[in-house]
């Protein structure tokens, strides 16, 4: 059983822990990326709401907007900017070019000034340290030619050159995303349908102003990956290829150089109520790297977790099984009536309660069994007393009955009729002896039965001794015995009547065995908490081998054991039982002059 429960708990615990490890590993492998992306998008959505409030406050300050974008990237590892309704960066007043148009195939564009965001055509690195463009013809006052499309009644510049002839050579500048989108839509719609839907234009003009960012503002235009995604979004927006453009928020998945990105476009409005977009882009590369590292590291984690699970499961199973095994061992001993072992209660849980209940059950069973054994012992003692009583009565009554029978036979035969009174006196004497014997035997049987309850109180021992001595004065005078007393007035605890009976028995015994004209002394000695009563008779000794036998019933000290020289043989046995019921010391010793009987009583508290 011990191996069974430990093994079962070990296997159950180990299996459960390994199952949890397997579930965690599967969830880590299969769902960790999805959870990470979901949580990241959730956090970004919350961050975008806060950023929108800051954007509305600082929308007109290019430096402040640059700082907001940098702070957002540092905090959320996400690039962000605000776009207008046409997909241009909302606050780009530090990197643009103004052109005064002087001729156009479109009369609506003639003699107007347009502003072109340079980040769509030129990399910020193409400017030298003195802010001179590496293409010499981009300068204030220079001539420029442009071609593009009219979309929603607004010009969309696709290419720029020094003149119209340069719009197809290598020195031209172009919005690569718009040009690529043009080829894509042209291939999808065909040339005829494309021209019907989109009209082209070719214009020339003069560059009136060129603005290049300085200081911290340069960093806004160095992230070409982010700018390319902005321009791609702009191309899709202008060509109408964004199916969800009208939605408040879009989440777009893109991949660049084998790295996945998430783009969040939040449609909003600027402080003037015009449509605008918050454009954010975040990389999923960290989660890919983390997931890959975790998958490799999980080999070591599983090995370490497996060892830990095995050790923890073994310890746990032993700890749980130990009290159960102890309970099993203790209950098995209880079944064999061995109540010596107790279960230690070290916890306050259900096992602790069970252990405490078993301990209480053990104590109660033990107490009841002890009580039952005591009751059985009392029954045995009563049975033994009855048997001894019957045996003693049979033995002691046999002689007087024989004497009475003999006397009756003599009287019946008419022999020795002159001694008729003598035989009647003898029979009367034997009947008296039988009455005394029966009374003593009944009293002794009562004490030995174990059912007699003795009442106790306080009394003066010197008064009791004097009363007994007065009562026995004729017996002292009959043998010409001298009585010496040395008594201390002292109040003791006990049953006065039974203690008086003990003193009577001791003095009667002393009178019986003291030669004529000798002395008997009765003294009391005060000790710390007790009074010792001593009764000593002169001129007689008890052999050492008989000192313990004199307390037995029907034992007589004289060798002849004649009925005329002794009592019933029960006086000292009765005295012994009375003193044992008082729970006090008693005994008999040979002295230099005779024999001394003694016993002690407790002083009154």
C-alpha positions in Angstrom: 0.0 0.0 0.0 2.8 2.4 0.9 4.5 2.1 -2.5 1.1 2.2 -4.2 -0.1 5.5 -2.9 3.3 7.2 -3.2 3.7 5.9 -6.8 0.2 7.0 -7.7 0.7 10.5 -6.3 4.1 10.7 -8.0 2.8 9.7 -11.4 -0.3 11.9 -11.1 1.7 15.0 -10.0 4.5 14.4 -12.6 2.0 13.8 -15.4 0.0 16.9 -14.5 3.1 19.1 -14.4 4.4 17.7 -17.7 1.0 18.2 -19.3 1.1 21.9 -18.2 4.6 22.3 -19.6 3.5 20.8 -22.9 0.5 23.1 -23.0 2.7 26.1 -22.3 5.2 25.0 -25.0 2.4 24.5 -27.6 0.8 27.9 -26.7 4.2 29.5 -26.9 5.0 28.0 -30.2 1.6 28.4 -31.9 0.0 31.4 -30.3 2.7 33.6 -28.9 3.3 35.6 -32.1 -0.4 36.2 -32.6 -0.8 37.2 -29.0 2.2 39.5 -29.2 0.9 41.1 -32.4 -2.6 41.5 -31.0 -1.3 43.0 -27.7 1.0 45.3 -29.6 -1.8 46.6 -31.9 -4.0 47.1 -28.9 -1.3 49.1 -27.1 -0.7 51.1 -30.3 -4.3 51.9 -30.7 -4.4 53.3 -27.2 -1.1 55.2 -27.8 -2.6 56.7 -31.1 -5.5 58.2 -29.2 -3.1 60.0 -26.9 -0.9 61.0 -29.8 -3.9 62.5 -31.6 -4.5 64.9 -28.8 -0.8 66.0 -28.8 -0.9 66.3 -32.6 -3.9 68.7 -32.5 -2.0 70.9 -30.0 1.2 71.1 -32.0 0.1 70.6 -35.6 1.5 74.0 -36.7 5.0 73.6 -35.2 7.4 71.5 -37.3 10.0 71.2 -34.5 7.4 70.1 -31.9 6.0 67.6 -34.3 9.4 66.1 -35.0 10.0 65.9 -31.2 6.6 64.2 -30.7 7.4 61.6 -33.4 10.8 60.9 -31.9 9.3 60.5 -28.4 6.6 58.2 -29.8 9.3 56.0 -31.5 11.4 55.8 -28.4 8.5 54.8 -26.2 6.6 52.4 -28.5 9.4 51.5 -31.1 7.0 52.7 -33.8 7.4 55.3 -36.5 4.5 57.8 -36.7 3.5 60.9 -38.6 0.4 62.8 -39.7 -0.8 62.9 -43.3 -3.2 65.2 -45.0 -6.2 64.1 -47.1 -4.0 63.6 -50.2 -1.4 61.5 -48.3 1.3 64.1 -47.9 3.1 64.6 -44.6 1.0 67.1 -42.7 3.8 69.1 -41.2 6.6 69.2 -43.8 7.3 72.9 -43.8 11.0 72.4 -43.4 11.5 70.3 -46.6 9.6 71.7 -49.7 9.9 73.6 -52.9 7.6 76.4 -54.3 7.2 76.6 -58.1 5.6 79.4 -60.1 3.9 77.9 -63.1 4.2 79.9 -66.3 2.8 77.6 -69.0 0.6 74.6 -68.9 -1.4 72.3 -71.1 -4.0 72.8 -68.4 -5.3 76.3 -68.3 -6.3 75.9 -64.7 -2.7 75.5 -63.7 -1.2 78.4 -65.6 0.2 81.3 -63.6 -0.3 79.5 -60.2 2.2 78.6 -57.5 2.3 75.1 -56.2 4.2 73.6 -53.2 5.9 70.3 -53.7 7.0 68.2 -50.7 10.6 67.3 -51.6 10.8 64.1 -49.5 8.7 62.4 -52.3 11.4 63.0 -54.9 14.7 63.6 -53.2 16.6 61.9 -50.4 17.7 64.2 -47.6 21.2 62.8 -47.9 21.4 64.2 -51.5 22.0 67.6 -50.0 25.5 68.7 -49.0 26.5 70.2 -45.7 25.9 73.7 -47.1 22.4 72.6 -48.2 23.3 72.6 -51.9 21.4 70.0 -53.9 23.7 67.6 -55.8 21.5 68.1 -58.9 22.6 71.7 -59.9 19.3 72.7 -61.6 17.4 72.5 -58.3 17.9 76.0 -57.0 15.8 79.1 -56.5 15.3 80.9 -59.8 15.9 77.8 -61.8 13.6 76.5 -64.5 11.8 73.2 -64.0 9.4 71.0 -66.0 6.8 68.7 -64.5 4.4 66.1 -65.7 1.7 64.2 -63.8 -2.0 63.5 -63.5 -5.1 65.4 -62.6 -6.8 63.3 -59.8 -9.9 64.7 -58.1 -9.2 68.1 -59.8 -5.8 68.2 -58.1 -2.4 67.9 -59.8 -0.3 64.9 -58.8 3.4 65.4 -59.9 5.1 62.2 -61.1 8.3 63.4 -62.8 10.4 66.6 -62.7 13.3 67.7 -64.9 15.3 70.8 -66.0 13.1 71.0 -69.1 10.7 68.9 -71.0 13.4 67.1 -72.8 14.9 65.9 -69.5 11.7 64.3 -68.2 12.8 60.9 -69.6 16.6 61.0 -69.0 18.6 59.9 -65.9 18.8 63.4 -64.5 15.0 63.5 -63.9 13.4 63.3 -60.4 10.3 61.2 -59.9 8.0 59.8 -57.3 8.8 56.2 -57.7 5.8 55.0 -55.9 3.4 57.0 -58.1 5.2 56.0 -61.3 5.0 52.3 -60.3 1.4 52.7 -59.4 0.8 54.3 -62.8 2.2 51.3 -64.6 0.2 49.0 -62.4 -3.1 50.8 -63.0 -2.3 51.2 -66.8 -1.7 47.4 -67.1 -4.9 46.7 -65.1 -7.2 49.1 -67.0 -5.7 49.3 -70.4 -4.5 52.5 -72.2 -7.9 53.7 -73.4 -9.8 53.2 -70.2 -6.8 54.7 -68.3 -6.9 57.9 -70.4 -10.6 58.2 -70.0 -10.4 58.0 -66.2 -7.2 60.0 -65.6 -6.0 63.1 -67.6 -2.3 64.0 -67.8 -0.6 67.4 -67.8 2.8 68.8 -68.6 3.8 72.2 -67.1 6.9 74.4 -66.7 7.7 76.9 -64.1 10.3 78.7 -62.0 11.5 77.6 -58.6 10.8 80.4 -56.2 11.7 78.8 -52.9 13.6 75.8 -51.6 13.5 74.8 -47.9 15.7 72.1 -46.4 15.4 70.8 -42.7 18.1 71.6 -40.2 19.2 70.0 -36.9 16.9 67.4 -35.3 14.3 67.9 -38.1 16.6 66.0 -40.6 15.9 62.7 -38.8 12.3 62.8 -39.9 13.4 62.2 -43.5 16.2 59.7 -43.1 13.9 56.7 -42.6 13.4 55.8 -46.3 11.6 52.6 -45.5 8.9 54.6 -43.6 8.8 57.3 -46.3 8.4 54.7 -49.0 5.4 53.1 -47.2 3.9 56.6 -46.8 4.3 57.3 -50.6 2.9 53.8 -51.4 -0.1 54.6 -49.2 -0.4 58.0 -50.9 -0.4 56.3 -54.4 -3.1 53.8 -53.4 -5.1 56.6 -51.8 -5.0 58.8 -54.8 -5.7 56.0 -57.3 -8.6 54.9 -55.2 -7.2 51.4 -54.5 -7.7 51.6 -50.7 -11.0 49.7 -50.2 -11.1 50.6 -46.5 -10.0 54.2 -46.9 -13.3 55.5 -45.5 -12.9 53.4 -42.3 -11.8 55.1 -39.2 -8.8 52.7 -38.7 -6.9 50.2 -41.0 -4.3 47.6 -40.1 -2.1 46.7 -43.0 0.5 43.9 -43.2 3.6 44.5 -45.2 6.9 42.7 -45.7 10.2 44.4 -46.5 13.6 42.5 -46.7 12.0 39.4 -45.1 10.8 41.4 -42.1 7.1 41.8 -41.3 5.6 45.1 -40.4 2.3 46.4 -39.2 0.9 49.6 -40.5 -1.9 51.3 -38.7 -3.8 54.1 -40.5 -6.1 56.1 -38.2 -8.5 58.4 -40.1 -9.1 61.6 -38.1 -9.5 65.4 -38.6 -7.1 68.2 -38.0 -7.8 71.3 -35.9 -9.7 72.9 -38.8 -11.9 69.9 -39.4 -10.2 68.8 -42.6 -9.6 65.0 -43.2 -6.3 63.7 -42.0 -4.5 60.4 -41.2 -2.3 59.2 -38.4 0.2 56.9 -40.2 2.1 54.5 -37.8 4.5 51.7 -38.8 6.0 49.1 -36.4 8.3 46.2 -36.9 7.5 42.6 -35.9 11.1 41.6 -36.1 11.6 41.6 -32.3 8.9 39.1 -31.8 10.2 36.9 -34.5 13.7 36.9 -33.0 12.3 36.4 -29.5 10.1 33.5 -30.7 13.0 31.9 -32.4 15.3 32.2 -29.4 12.6 30.9 -27.1 12.1 27.9 -29.3 15.8 27.1 -29.2 16.0 27.9 -25.4 12.9 25.7 -24.7 15.1 22.6 -25.1 17.0 23.6 -22.0 13.9 24.9 -20.2 12.1 21.5 -20.8 15.2 19.6 -19.4 15.4 21.8 -16.3 11.6 21.8 -15.9 11.5 18.0 -16.2 14.1 17.5 -13.5 12.4 20.0 -11.3 9.0 18.4 -11.9 10.3 14.9 -11.0 12.0 16.2 -7.8 9.0 18.3 -6.8 6.5 15.5 -7.6 8.5 13.0 -5.6 8.8 15.4 -2.6 5.1 16.4 -2.9 3.9 12.7 -3.1 6.0 11.8 -0.1 4.8 14.8 1.9 1.1 14.0 1.1 1.5 10.2 1.6 3.5 10.4 4.8 0.6 11.5 7.1 -1.7 9.0 5.3 0.8 6.2 5.9 1.3 7.2 9.5 -2.5 7.3 9.9 -2.7 3.8 8.4 0.0 2.5 10.8 -1.6 4.0 13.8 -5.1 2.7 13.0 -3.6 -0.8 12.4 -2.1 -0.6 15.9 -5.4 0.6 17.3 -7.0 -2.5 15.7 -4.5 -4.6 17.7 -5.5 -2.6 20.9 -2.2 -0.7 21.0 -3.0 2.9 21.7 0.5 4.1 22.6 1.3 5.9 19.3 -0.2 9.3 18.5 -0.3 11.0 15.1 1.6 14.3 15.2 -0.7 17.1 14.0 1.5 19.6 12.1 -1.1 21.1 9.7 -4.5 22.8 10.0 -6.0 21.3 6.8 -8.3 18.2 6.4 -5.4 15.8 7.1 -4.6 17.6 10.3 -8.3 17.4 11.3 -8.3 13.7 10.5 -5.2 13.1 12.5 -6.7 15.0 15.5 -9.9 13.0 15.3 -8.0 9.7 15.2 -6.0 10.8 18.2 -9.1 11.7 20.1 -10.8 8.4 19.0 -7.6 6.5 20.2 -7.8 8.3 23.6 -11.5 7.6 24.1 -11.1 3.9 23.1 -8.2 3.5 25.4 -10.1 5.1 28.3 -13.1 2.9 27.7 -11.0 -0.2 27.3 -9.2 0.6 30.6 -12.5 1.2 32.3 -13.8 -2.1 30.9 -10.6 -3.8 32.1 -11.1 -2.3 35.6 -14.7 -3.4 35.6 -13.7 -6.9 34.6 -11.0 -6.9 37.2 -13.5 -5.8 39.8 -15.8 -8.6 38.7 -12.9 -11.1 39.0 -12.1 -9.7 42.4 -15.7 -10.0 43.6 -15.8 -13.5 42.3 -12.6 -14.3 44.0 -13.9 -12.7 47.2 -17.1 -14.7 47.0 -15.1 -17.9 46.6 -12.7 -17.1 49.4 -15.7 -16.1 51.6 -17.4 -19.4 51.0 -14.2 -21.3 51.5 -13.4 -19.4 54.7 -16.9 -19.8 56.0 -16.8 -23.5 55.3 -13.5 -23.9 57.1 -14.2 -21.7 60.1 -17.8 -22.9 60.7 -16.9 -26.5 60.4 -15.3 -26.7 63.9 -18.1 -24.9 65.9 -20.7 -26.9 64.1 -18.9 -30.1 64.9 -18.7 -29.0 68.6 -22.5 -28.2 68.6 -23.3 -31.5 66.9 -21.2 -33.4 69.5 -22.9 -31.6 72.4 -26.3 -32.3 71.0 -25.5 -36.0 70.5 -24.4 -36.3 74.1 -27.5 -34.6 75.4 -29.7 -36.6 73.1 -28.1 -39.9 74.4 -28.6 -38.8 78.1 -24.9 -39.5 78.8 -23.4 -37.2 81.5 -26.7 -35.6 82.4 -25.0 -33.9 85.3 -23.0 -31.8 82.8 -26.1 -30.7 80.9 -25.5 -27.0 81.8 -21.9 -27.3 80.7 -22.8 -28.5 77.2 -25.5 -25.8 76.8 -22.9 -23.2 77.7 -20.4 -24.6 75.3 -22.9 -24.5 72.5 -23.9 -21.0 73.3 -20.2 -20.0 73.3 -19.7 -21.6 69.8 -22.8 -19.8 68.4 -21.4 -16.5 69.7 -18.1 -17.2 68.0 -19.9 -18.0 64.8 -21.8 -14.7 64.9 -18.5 -12.7 65.4 -16.9 -14.7 62.6 -19.7 -14.1 60.2 -19.8 -10.4 61.0 -16.0 -10.1 60.4 -16.1 -12.0 57.2 -19.0 -9.9 55.8 -17.2 -6.7 56.7 -14.0 -7.9 55.1 -15.8 -9.0 52.0 -17.4 -5.6 51.8 -14.0 -3.9 51.8 -12.5 -6.3 49.3 -15.4 -6.0 46.8 -14.1 -2.6 45.6 -17.7 -1.1 45.7 -17.5 0.3 49.2 -17.2 4.1 49.3 -15.7 5.4 52.5 -16.7 8.8 53.8 -13.9 10.9 55.4 -13.8 13.8 57.7 -11.7 15.4 60.4 -11.4 14.3 64.1 -8.9 14.3 67.0 -6.9 11.1 67.0 -5.9 11.5 70.7 -9.6 11.5 71.7 -10.3 8.3 69.7 -7.3 6.5 71.3 -8.4 7.5 74.8 -11.9 6.2 74.1 -10.6 2.8 72.8 -8.3 2.5 75.8 -11.1 3.1 78.2 -13.3 0.6 76.4 -10.6 -2.1 76.7 -9.6 -1.3 80.3 -11.2 -4.6 81.6 -9.1 -6.6 79.1 -5.9 -4.9 80.4 -6.9 -5.6 84.0 -7.7 -9.2 83.3 -4.1 -9.9 82.3 -2.6 -7.3 84.7 -1.1 -5.3 81.8 0.2 -1.8 82.1 -0.9 0.8 79.5 1.5 3.7 78.7 0.2 6.5 76.4 2.0 9.5 75.0 -0.5 11.4 72.8 -0.4 14.7 71.0 -3.7 16.5 70.4 -3.9 16.6 66.7 -6.7 16.8 64.2 -6.5 14.3 61.3 -8.3 13.4 58.1 -10.1 10.0 57.8 -13.2 7.9 58.7 -13.3 8.2 62.5 -15.3 5.0 63.0 -13.0 2.8 60.8 -9.8 4.2 62.3 -11.2 3.4 65.7 -11.8 -0.1 64.5 -8.2 -0.3 63.4 -7.0 0.9 66.8 -9.3 -1.7 68.5 -7.9 -4.5 66.3 -4.3 -3.5 67.0 -4.8 -3.1 70.8 -6.8 -6.4 71.0 -4.1 -8.2 69.1 -1.5 -6.7 71.4 -3.5 -7.7 74.5 -3.9 -11.3 73.1 -0.1 -11.8 72.5 1.3 -9.9 75.4 2.3 -12.0 78.5 0.7 -11.2 81.8 2.1 -8.3 83.9 3.8 -6.8 80.8 3.1 -3.4 79.3 1.6 -1.9 76.2 2.5 1.6 75.0 0.4 3.8 72.6 2.2 6.9 71.2 1.6 9.5 68.5 4.4 11.2 66.7 3.9 14.4 64.8 5.7 14.8 61.5 5.5 17.5 58.8 2.1 16.7 57.2 1.2 13.4 59.1 0.6 11.9 62.5 2.0 8.4 63.1 0.2 6.2 65.6 2.3 3.5 67.2 1.1 0.5 69.4 3.9 -1.6 70.9 3.5 -4.6 73.2 6.3 -6.0 75.3 7.6 -9.5 75.7 6.5 -11.1 72.4 8.1 -11.3 69.0 6.9 -12.3 65.5 9.3 -14.3 63.4 10.6 -12.4 60.4 9.2 -14.9 57.9 5.7 -14.2 59.4 5.7 -10.4 59.4 4.0 -10.2 56.1 1.7 -13.2 56.6 0.0 -11.7 59.7 -2.1 -9.5 57.4 -3.6 -12.5 55.6 -7.1 -13.6 56.5 -7.5 -16.4 59.1 -3.8 -16.2 60.0 -2.9 -16.6 63.6 0.5 -15.9 65.0 0.6 -18.7 67.6 1.9 -22.0 66.4 -0.9 -23.9 68.0 -3.5 -21.8 66.1 -5.9 -22.8 68.9 -9.3 -21.1 68.7 -9.2 -20.3 72.4 -6.0 -18.3 72.2 -6.8 -16.2 69.1 -9.7 -14.4 67.5 -11.2 -15.0 64.2 -8.0 -14.3 62.3 -9.7 -11.5 60.3 -8.9 -8.4 62.5 -5.6 -7.6 60.9 -6.9 -8.3 57.4 -9.8 -5.9 58.0 -7.4 -3.3 59.4 -5.2 -3.7 56.3 -8.1 -3.0 54.0 -9.3 0.0 56.0 -5.8 1.6 55.9 -5.4 0.8 52.2 -8.7 2.5 51.5 -7.4 5.6 53.4 -4.2 5.5 51.2 -1.8 5.8 54.2 1.4 3.9 55.1 1.2 1.1 57.7 3.2 -1.8 58.9 4.6 -4.0 61.8 8.2 -4.3 63.1 10.0 -6.2 65.8 11.5 -3.9 68.4 14.1 -4.6 71.1 11.3 -5.2 73.6 8.5 -6.7 71.5 6.3 -5.9 68.5 5.1 -2.5 67.2 2.2 -1.9 64.9 2.0 1.6 63.3 0.1 3.6 60.7 -0.1 7.2 59.6 -2.9 9.7 59.0 -2.8 13.0 57.2 -3.2 16.2 59.2 -6.2 18.4 58.6 -5.2 21.0 55.9 
